[in-house]
Amino acid sequence: MTARFSLASLILLLTLLFCGTALAVKPDEVLADPALEARARTLSEELRCMVCQNQSIDESDADLARDLRVLVRQRLVAGDTDQQVIDYIVSRYGEFVLLKPRFSLRNALLWGTPVLLLLAGGIFIVLAARSRRATATNALTAEEQAELDTILHRD
């Protein structure tokens, strides 16, 4: 009895886990041509849902994601290449719509600036410590040493 319950629970859990992505693309969105539909699904997995932000439009149930899925399919039916579809959607929604942003100087600056700031901060700390150490290791003059000795040896 427990084995059946465990197996049934496992099947139910797996069904619930995977049904979310299966239900995102509605039957009326699916293209008749399997090759075009496969391309549309691949492209939809690369585009971010602007409402959900951490889901692709292929996984999202949001209305905007549905509109983007339909737009992708319309562009494919019109004869656009995959790159033309991506470029069209990026031109309308910006590069944020891509789940994997393109490499550009702007993105390199965005990701590289924190690293550069950390390096600059580290260099500043090392240089400040060196200059502090250099000034701290200066020996006392004979006059200062004599005054220090008299202060320390007062009884």
C-alpha positions, 0 to 999 in steps of 0.5 A: 500500500505504501509503495503504491502511495509513494509511486502515485505521489511521485507521479503527481509531483512530476506531473505538477512540476512539468505541467506549468511549462506545458500549459503556457503555449496554448493550442491556438498558438501552435503552428501547423508546420512542425519545423516552424513550430520547433523554431518558434519554441526555440526562439521563445525559450531565448526571450524573457517575459517582461512581466515575469522577468525570470521566465522565458515567454515559452514558460510564462502564462502572462498576456504579454508573453502570449502576445510575444509568442504569437508575434514570433510565430507571425514573423516565422510564417512571414519568412523571417530567419531566426536572427531577423525575428530576434532583431525585430523583437529586440528593436521593439522591446530592447535588449532586456528581452533576451534571456542571454544578452548579446556581448557588447561594449555596453554590457562589458562596461556594465559587468566589468565596472564592479570588478574595476572598482574592486581592483581600484579599491584594493590598489588604494588600500595597498598604497595607503597601507604602504605609505602609512607603514613608510611614515610609521617606520621613520626613526626618531631624531636624537632630540626626540629620543632623548625627550622620550627617554626622560619621560619614560625614566621619570620615577 
